[in-house]
Amino acid sequence: MRRLHRLKIVQSIGLALLLLLSACSWNMPAQQQTMSKQQSSAIGPYSNFSGRLIVIDPSRRWQVSVDWQADKAESGKLRLSHAFSSTVVDFRWTDAYMEIRDSKFPYWRHIEQQELTEHGIMLPPIQLASILLGNIPSHFHEKKQNTWESMDSGDLIRLHWQAESRKLTISDLKHGRIAKLIIQ
């Protein structure tokens, strides 16, 4: 029973990583992503920070600690820590190449975008890093101050930035998923 609970927590933290990167699918090669037109935003730049990630989906709600490092959008790393289970997930990327490891499987292993997409709609890390560095991808359109929406993936994805609390909310409205990243 305890082992099953621990496995569910590891899967949940993995899902947190996916939801943190959630927002839209991306079909352009990585080099074209960095060259695509971007809009300036009121977000960031946040290249290195610690914070919390709160994940809400239709069946559960939970949170993890986040340590983020990405001085440029094309490469970076992230660590998610779930205090209750002592589970840690590390994720790193260089352009479209992504690797993951966790406290149960401590060796780096390559992970494909397709694998991540199977768990939900994905925002590639290069795109999230760009947003956190202050550049909103051109397919997101500002609907009101500090709120952007995109239908690029076929589903409505909303980004909402609250500067006073340094909170980025990513909402996948079709699937009822919300990820709140609070930068400390």
C-alpha positions in Angstrom: 0.0 0.0 0.0 2.8 2.4 1.0 4.7 1.6 -2.2 1.6 2.3 -4.3 1.2 5.6 -2.6 4.8 6.5 -3.2 4.5 5.6 -6.9 1.4 7.8 -7.2 3.4 10.7 -5.7 6.3 10.2 -8.1 3.8 10.1 -11.0 2.1 13.3 -9.6 5.4 15.1 -9.4 6.1 14.0 -13.0 2.7 15.4 -13.9 3.6 18.6 -12.1 6.6 18.9 -14.4 4.3 18.3 -17.4 1.8 20.9 -16.2 4.4 23.4 -15.4 5.4 23.0 -19.1 1.7 22.8 -20.1 0.2 25.3 -22.4 0.4 24.4 -26.0 1.9 21.9 -28.4 4.8 23.1 -30.6 5.5 21.9 -34.1 8.4 24.2 -35.1 12.0 22.9 -34.8 13.9 24.4 -31.9 16.0 26.7 -34.0 12.8 28.2 -35.6 11.3 28.6 -32.1 14.0 31.0 -31.0 13.8 33.0 -34.2 10.0 33.3 -34.1 8.6 36.7 -33.4 8.0 37.4 -29.7 6.3 40.1 -27.7 7.8 41.9 -24.7 5.8 41.2 -21.5 5.6 42.4 -18.0 6.9 39.0 -16.8 10.5 38.8 -15.6 13.2 38.5 -16.5 13.4 35.5 -14.1 16.4 33.3 -15.0 17.1 31.8 -11.6 14.6 31.5 -8.9 13.0 29.3 -6.3 9.3 29.1 -5.8 6.2 26.9 -5.5 4.2 25.1 -8.1 0.5 24.4 -7.3 -1.2 22.0 -9.6 -5.0 21.8 -9.8 -6.7 19.4 -12.1 -10.3 18.0 -12.0 -9.4 15.1 -9.6 -6.7 16.5 -7.3 -4.7 19.5 -6.0 -1.1 19.4 -4.7 2.1 21.4 -4.6 5.9 21.1 -5.0 8.9 23.4 -4.5 10.6 24.6 -7.7 14.2 25.5 -8.4 14.6 27.0 -11.9 17.7 27.9 -13.8 17.6 29.2 -17.4 19.8 32.2 -18.3 18.7 31.7 -21.9 15.6 30.1 -23.3 17.6 27.5 -25.3 18.9 25.6 -22.2 18.2 25.3 -18.5 17.3 23.0 -15.7 14.6 22.6 -13.1 14.2 20.7 -9.9 10.8 19.8 -8.3 10.7 18.7 -4.7 7.8 17.1 -2.9 8.5 17.5 0.8 5.9 15.0 2.1 7.2 12.1 0.1 10.9 13.3 -0.2 10.6 12.8 -4.0 12.8 15.0 -6.2 12.5 15.3 -10.0 15.3 16.9 -12.1 14.6 18.1 -15.7 17.1 19.7 -18.1 17.0 20.8 -21.7 19.1 22.1 -24.5 17.0 23.2 -27.4 14.6 20.3 -28.1 16.7 17.7 -26.3 15.3 16.9 -22.9 16.4 14.7 -20.0 14.7 13.7 -16.7 15.7 11.8 -13.5 14.1 11.4 -10.1 15.0 10.1 -6.7 13.7 6.7 -7.6 15.6 6.5 -11.0 18.7 8.7 -10.4 20.2 8.3 -13.9 19.5 10.9 -16.6 17.4 9.5 -19.3 16.3 11.1 -22.6 12.6 12.1 -22.8 10.9 12.9 -26.1 8.3 15.6 -26.6 5.8 12.9 -27.6 6.2 11.2 -24.2 5.5 14.5 -22.5 2.6 15.2 -24.8 0.9 11.9 -23.9 0.3 13.4 -20.4 -1.4 16.5 -21.6 -0.9 19.6 -23.8 2.7 20.7 -23.6 4.6 24.0 -23.5 8.2 23.1 -24.4 10.7 24.3 -21.8 12.3 26.5 -24.3 9.0 28.4 -24.7 8.4 28.6 -20.9 11.9 29.9 -20.4 11.3 32.5 -23.0 8.1 33.6 -21.2 9.9 33.7 -17.8 12.7 35.8 -19.4 10.1 38.4 -20.5 9.2 37.3 -24.1 5.8 36.0 -24.8 5.7 33.8 -28.0 3.9 35.5 -30.9 1.0 33.0 -31.0 -0.2 34.3 -27.6 -2.3 37.3 -27.9 -2.8 39.8 -25.1 -6.5 39.8 -24.2 -6.2 42.3 -21.3 -3.3 43.6 -19.3 -1.0 40.7 -18.2 -3.3 38.0 -19.7 -2.5 36.2 -22.9 -4.3 33.5 -24.8 -3.3 31.0 -27.5 -5.2 28.6 -29.7 -2.0 27.4 -31.3 -2.4 23.8 -30.0 -6.1 23.7 -30.9 -7.2 24.3 -27.3 -7.6 27.6 -25.5 -4.6 28.2 -23.3 -4.4 31.2 -21.0 -1.4 32.8 -19.3 -2.1 35.3 -16.5 0.7 37.2 -14.7 0.2 38.8 -11.3 3.2 41.0 -10.8 2.5 42.0 -7.2 2.6 38.4 -6.0 4.9 37.2 -8.8 2.5 34.4 -9.8 2.1 33.0 -13.3 -1.1 31.0 -13.8 -1.2 28.7 -16.9 -4.7 27.4 -17.6 -5.7 24.6 -20.0 -9.4 25.5 -20.2 -10.5 22.5 -22.2 -9.1 20.0 -19.8 -9.7 21.9 -16.6 -6.0 22.0 -15.6 -4.3 24.9 -13.8 -0.7 25.3 -12.9 0.3 28.2 -10.6 4.0 29.1 -10.5 4.8 31.4 -7.6 8.2 33.0 -7.8 9.8 33.7 -4.4 
